Amino acid sequence: MMEHAPLILDVAGTALTAADRRRLAHPLTGGVILFARNWQSRAQLLELTSAIKAVRDDLLICVDHEGGRVQRFRSDGFTHLPPMRALGEMWMQDGQGGPGSGAMAATNAATAAGYVLASELRACGVDFSFTPVLDLDWPDDAPTPAKALAAPQGGPGSLGRPGASRSGVIGDRAFHADPRVVTLLAKSLVQGLLQAGMAHCGKHFPGHGFVAADSHTDIPVDRRSLKAILQDDAAPYAWLRSTLTSVMPAHVIYPQVDPRPAGFSRKWLHDILRGRLGFDGAIISDDLSMEGARRIDGRLVGYTDAAVAALQAGCDLVLLCNQSVGAGRAVDELLDGLAAQQAQGQWHPSQDSESRRVALLPQTLPLAWDDLMFQPAYLQALEMLP
């Protein structure tokens, strides 16, 4: 039977330590997530990613690289990508600039952004980015749940372009307030990623944009009904179910559906995302070190219990970020704890989950950076960015 390697961990610095190598070689480790602290230059990043692959060539090297304020690598030639809201604003200019402007220009720019993003990362040995954000850019004055349900058209699509965003942590990371616009721009971005050979991750299911609280430091609660959430925030997941290669659930509680955060809810992941919406790609938990990530059933649990809860709920992979700095005790606690849970029969590896993880690895060789700089498709994509 194929081993299941469900853990995505981080590494401490710009080069691997002996502790990093030991953790990456662990059979439960399936990937690495990089941050700005792992970056000095393109040459250094390529050395780091090559060293990671030398430990295990099947490790998935990931990064949060969306554009705008969430872009880990910004210097030494990396293109400064726009926030996704800029593409939504292009869409809203439809009909104002003649043929080919507005919506058509926005979809072309989204594909270009995906291609530039993926081809630059892949030239430096990075396999995968946690993008696109599918959250809706709900305005700060959006209706309460009761009013939203009572509105004739419901939801953000009828509210027009928002001013201030309700969610500060999402904000301009979102394409738009209308789920239809979000879906079409995200699908265009994904096309560019796939053209460059990169898988991707739609986040944060079923939607983080309606709540103001930040799950990095708090436990957001969205009190809307399942009907309201599926009608608006979760609609892109239904429409993109055959397009997305992976999905990340939100560390948000939707008490009308389940008292657990979505990432620990079998109802959200198994019954709704897989069953009702028909999604068959990988499900990857959000960071287990976040405040919203380990408060389950009213109590704060340890990293191992959180990982097991996420896996039992339906996640194929779980993330633990920013814990390798210093002694890295939390990383070792999770590796040892999950191995012990497996030995005791509390957690059972999944061959389907491992197959979904492996499917996220690139299937083609990347272009070297110097070759990429002269590639016509890349140069054309740069010209199309807003």
N, C-alpha and C positions, 0 to 999 in steps of 0.2 A: 504493500500500500504506500502511496506517496505520502511523505511527511507533510505536516501542515505547519507553516512558519508564519504565525499571525501577527507578530510584533514589529512595529516600525518605531525605531529608536533614533535618538540624535547622537552626535559625537561632539567632543568638548571644544575643539579648536580648529586651526587651519591645517593640521596634519594629524594623522592617527597616532594615538598613544597605545601602549601595550594593553591597557584596559579596554580601549575602544575595539581593538582587534579581537580580544577575548569575547567581548559581548557580540560583535558582529558574526563571529564563528559559531555562536550558540545555535543549535538546530531550531529553536523557536523564533529566531530573528529572521524576518522576511524583508526588511527594508530599512532605509535610513532617511531621515528628514534633515535637510540642511537649513541653516539660518545665516543672517548677515555676519555673525561672529565667525562663521566658517569661511569667510571670503576675504581675500586680499587682492587677488588679481586672477585673470583668466588662466594664466599658466599654473598658478597655485591651485586653483579649483580643479583643473584637469588632473594635476598630480594627486589631489585628494580623492577624486572620483575613481581614478585608476587604482589607487591603493585600496579603496573599498572593494572594487571588483576583484582585486587580487586575493582578497580574503575569501569571497564567494561571488562568483560571477552571476549568480541568480538573484542577488540582492537588488531590490528596487530602490533606486536613488531618487528621492522626492524633494520638492521644495514648494513653498507657498509663493507663487510668482504670478500675480494676477494683472499687474499694471497699477498705475496710480500709487497710492500710499502703501500698497502691499506688493512690494517688489524687492526681493532680497539682494539682488546683484544690480548695481546701478552705474558702475564705473568701468573703465578699461574697455570701452567699446560697446557695452550693453546698451541697447536702445531703451530710452525712457518711454515706456508704454503709457498711454492715457488711462485714466480711470474709466471703468465701464460706463459710468454715467455719461461721459463725453459721446459715446456711441448712441446712447438713447437720445441725447440732445440733437445729434445729427438727424436721427429718425424724425424728430419733431419738426424739422425744417422741410418736410416733404411738401412738394408743390410750390415752394417759395424760390427755388433756384433754377427752375427749368428741368428738362428731362435728365434723368440720371442723378438728380440730387436727392437729398432727404433719405427716405427709407432705403432706396437702392444703394446710395453711397454709404449708408451706415452698415448695411450687410456686407458690402465689399470691404469696408474698413475693418469690420470685425474679423472676417476671414484673414485679412492681412495681419492683424494683430496676433491672431492665433499662430500664423505661420512664422512670424518674426520671433515671437515668444519661444515657441518650441524649437525652432532651428538653432537659435542662439544657445539655449540651454543644452541641447543635445550635442552641440559642438564642444561643450565643456564637460561632457560625460554625465549630464543629468538626464534621467529617464522620464520623469513624470512631474507634472505640476498640479497642485490642488486648485483648479479653476475649471469651469466658470462658476461664479456666484449666481445662483438662481433666485436669491431672495428678492422680494419686491421692495421697491423704494417707497414704502408707505410714508405719506406726509405726516407731519407732526399733528395736524388737525384732522386726521382721519377719523371716521365715525367710530364710536364705541361698538363692541360686538353686537349689541342689541340693535343699534341704529344701522349697522352695516347689513344685518340680516333683513331689516325692514326696507332698505333702499330698493327701488325698482330694479336697478341694474346691479346693485351690490358691489362691494369690493373696490379696489383701487382703479380699475380700468375706467370707471366713470368719473374719476376725480381730477383728471388732467395731470399735467406735469407738477409734481410737488415742489414746494419751496424747501423749507427745513425738513430734514428726514426725521421720522420718529425714532429710528435706531441709529445712534451715533456710531456704533461699531460696524454697521453695514454702510449706511449713507451712500457715498458716491462709488462704493464698490459694486452697487447694483446697477443694472442696465436702465431700469425704468420701473414705473409703478404698475404698468399694465402687463399681466402675465403673457399676453400674446406677443407683445414687443420683446419681452425678456426671452421668450422661447425662440423667436426667429433670430435675434441677435446672438443668443447663446449657440444655437445650431450653426450659425455662420462662423463663430469663433472656433467651435469644435472642428468644423471642416478644415480650417487652417492648421489646427493642432495635428489632426490626423494626416494631412498632406505632408507634414514634416515628421511623421512617424511617432507621434506622442499620444499616449492615452491621457485621460483627464478625469476630473471629479466634479460633479454637480453638487453644490452645497448651498444651504444647510437644510436638509429635508426635515419636516415638510415646509419650513419657512421661518426665518429669524427676523424678518423685517418689520413685523407688527409690534414687537416688544422693544421697549426702550432699554431695558437692563442688558448689561454685557455679561455673557456667560463666562468670560475669563475671570471675573471678580464677583459674580452674583449668580443667582438662580432665576433666570427669566421665567415668567409664567404667562401663557397666552390662553385666555379664558374663552375663546371663541369655540363654536361648535365644529364638529367634524365636517359638516356640510359646508360651512363658511370657509374653512381652511382648504378643503379639496377644490372648492369653486375658484379660489383665487391663488393663494400661495403655493399650493401643491400642484396646480394645473401644469406648470412646465415639466414636472417629472412624468406626468402621464403622457404628455405630448412628445417628450424626448426619450421615452423608455427604450426605444430601439436604437438610439443614438449615443446615449451616455455609456461610458465604459465603467464608471464607478460613481457612487453617491456617498456623501458624508451627512449623517443625521445631525440635527441641532441638539445642543445641550439646553433644550427648552422643555418645560413641562406644559402639556396641554391637558389640563385636568378633566375637560369634558370627554376626553378620549382615553387617557391613561394617567394615573398618578406619577408614573415614572417619566423622567426625561426621554425624549424620542430615541436617543441612542442606546437606551437600556430597555426599550419597550418592544416586546415580541409582537404586540398588536400593531405598532407602527411599522416595524421592519418586515415582519413575516406576513401578517395578515393584510396590511394596507399596501406597503411598497411592493412587495413581491406578489402577493395574491391579487389584490384589487387593481393595482396599477400595472402589473405585469413586468416589473423590472427584474432582469436576470444577471446584471453585472455585479461587480464587487461592491460591498458595503464596508466603508472604512470609518471607524469611530473618530470623533473629534478628540482633541488632546485630553488625555485622562488626568493631566496635572491641573486642569482648570477647575475653578471653584464649583462650577455647575456640573462637573463631570463625575464627581464621586459622592454626591449626596443623593442616596437612593433610599426610597421608602422612609424619608425623614431622618436619615442618619448618615454621617460621613464615614465612608468605607475606605479601606486601603487600596493600593494600586492593583494588587492581585484580584481582590474581590470585584473591583470595578471592571477589570479586563474580562474576568469570567462572566460577569453579568452582561457585558456588551456582546461577547461571543455567543452566549446562550440566547440572547435576544435576536440574533441574526446577523451580527457583524462578522465579516470574513477576516478583517484586519483591525488592529487597535493601535492607536498612536499614543506614545508617551514622549513629550517634548521638554526640552530645557532642563533635564534632570541628570545629564552626564557631567555637568560642570562641577568641579570639586571632586569629592570622593565618588559621586555617582551612586550613592547607596540605594536610591529609589529604583534605578535601572536594574541593579543586581537583585533587589527585593522582588521586582516583577518577574525577571527571568527565573529565579529560583522558585518563587511562589507558584508560577504557572506550571513549571515542571513538576512540582510537588502535587498540584491539583490534578495534573494529568495522570501521575502515578497512582493517585488515590481514586481515580475514576470520576472525579468531580467535573472534569472537562475532557471532552473527547475531540480529537482532531477531526477535521472535515476535509475529505478529498475534494469535494466540490469547491470549498473555500480556497484550497491551495491552487486548484485549477484557475480560479478567478484571479488570484494573485499573480500567477505566472502569465496570464493573458495580458496583464498591464505592462509587461516588459516590452521594450521596442523590438520590432521584428525586422528592422532594416538597420544598416550601418549609417551613422550620421556623417554629414560633411564636416571636414576640418574647418576651423574658423577662417583661415586664409582663403580656402576654396569658397566658403560661403559668401565672403565679401564680394565675389565676382559672379555669383550665381544669378541669372536673370530673374528667376522667380522671387528670390529674396529682395533684390533691388527694386523690383516692381512693387512688392509688398510694402517696402519702406515708403515709397511715394504715395501710397494709398492711406497711410495712417493720418488721423486728424492732428 
